[in-house]
Amino acid sequence: MAGESPLRDTHSLSPFRPAPDERTPPLVSPPIPRARRLWSGAGRVFRLIRPDRATIEPMRTLVLGLGNPLLGDDAVGLKVAALVRQRLDRTPGVDVEEEEAGGLRLMERMTGYDRAVLVDAAVTGGPPGEVRRLTPEDLPTQRTAAAHGIDLPRALALGRQLGYPMPAEVRIIAIEAASVLEFRDDMTPAVAAAVEPAVAAVLEELAAPPPKERP
């Protein structure tokens, strides 16, 4: 009839859904930008995970105590890690773990962390109980030396070649050992006395600013 609006054929439309031209375009979330790292002046390290929302989280740090609990001084890394765990008391962003193997196993344990602090016994002929701070390129310790042909630097390089997220910084707290070949469940007096200084060295490493902020 004249003056009336034309009728629309609605037989093919569901009574619960709008016509195709009236539907709301689907919501598509924008791609999340790749994570970027932010370095604070107070020594704390954060990762910006959503720059559009200014969301930050602590960077992941691994403290890994290395050793064998049945070989006397070789257990010192495990002892240090246990005390560090107590002192940190579940600090966000820091995991404290123990490991008895070396080589490729270290690569697996460090994957996904931004930095790592390894604690291990060393046998270099120095004074027993001496605590030193090393990098992977320095003298090898008991677990960072070559195991099945893979030492720590090669393990890190292999992980990066395979595309694994490996730590940008790896530090080693090495404690000079006197006895690592005989079965015993206690450490020699000099190495036992070095446990607390080694714990302090680990905590100092965790509190230190990242390399990019160091003078």
Buried (B, 14 or more C-beta within 10 A) or exposed (E): EEEEEEEEEEEEEEEEEEEEEEEEEEEEEEEEEEEEEEBEEEEBBBBBBEBEEEEBEBBBBBBBBBBBEEBBBBBBBBBBBBBBBEEBEEBEBBBBEBBBBBBBBBBBBBBEBBBBBBBBBBBEEEEBBBBBBBEBEBBBBBBBBBBEEBBBBBBBBBBEEEEBEBBBBBBBBBBBBBBBEEEEEEBBEBBBEBBEBBBBBBBEBBEEBBEEEEE
